[in-house]
Amino acid sequence: MSKTNHNKCETDQSKYMQVKTVYARAAIILLAVNFCLTGYVMTSMMTIQNEQADSAASPQPLATGTATLSKPSSTPQETPQTLGKEDN
């Protein structure tokens, strides 16, 4: 091998060894933004769930006034139909 070919191999190899940090920085910034947005969404969902659980657990206030209880209707209530177990 001649000396010029040897130098050419070294310059090609150094080109492949260089790492651009801009891409790594962009990836880390995107991961941080993703983490923040995920945390925000999770806390919002937990707040909504807690509000729904609190409203479902609290008793409903009774209506005051001259409310009368309605009589049950004379027609029988329709029972829901269930599906039978299928044999495969």
Order of alpha helices (4+ residues) and beta strands (2+ residues): alpha-alpha
